[in-house]
Amino acid sequence: MADGTLDYWRRKLGSVPEDVWSHPDPRVLILADNGLTELPEALGRLSGLHTLDLGHNALTRLPEALGLLTGLSRCLYLHDNALTELPGSLGRLSRLRYLNVGGNRLAELPASLGEMSALVELRAQHNRLRRLPESLGRLGALRELWLRGNALTELPGSTAALRELRVLELRENAFRTVPAALRGLPLLRQLDLRANHLTEVPDWVAELPALEKLDLRWNAVAERSGSLEALERRGCVVLR
């Protein structure tokens, strides 16, 4: 295809088609919704890709060769598969801006995540995460972090280093307190804590300078709270 886009979306292929390997310089490869159960190590030869879509398949593992795709700079879609782990080589994708691993069976994210220094948006909703790696704080460009539907009870202390973070979704986890690592984040605008186990909101939340929306629905937070009233007075939308 002339523009370097190979689009095999929803073709019921079952495997990566041979045409992929004969294309001179693919830039975008879309293999979503094809019933794929595995990927060959040859995937690593496609070093010119900037976008790879493997969503909505049945993948249980990824080849280490994924880390050879160092040209990936725009998007990597791995959502809605059956992955239980991600390869450590993922950290080599240091130019990647968007990563979606939602809808899998991940119990943890690899420590090498912190090497993905260009990440702007990370989506890991609906997995089985109980903790995040301390290396998370090295994602200095991260603006959006989506973690709905996991089993998290805390965030690593290094989260405090995410100075570019604007949107944080922690809905449907197991937090009993607002993570202290968020204190002082200068650009955090939206904080979604719906359906956790919160009973109070600490005073420092009202000091988050950029906060515009705080969603506390389906928690047991007291109706009257000085910190929440202070947020509302300055125009922050507080849902409870």
Buried (B, 14 or more C-beta within 10 A) or exposed (E): EEEBEBEBEEBEBEEBBEEBEEBEEBBBBBBBBBEBBEBEEEBBEBEBBBBBBBBBBEBBBBBBBBBBBBBBBBBBBBBBBEBBBBBBBBBBBEBBBBBBBBBBEBBBBBEBBBBBBBBBBBBBBBBEBBBBBEBBBBBBBBBBBBBBBBEBBBBBEBBBBBBBBBBBBBBBBBBEBBBBBBBEBEBBBBBBBBBBEBEBBBEEBBEBEEBBBBBBEBBEBEEEBEBBEBBBEEEBEBEB
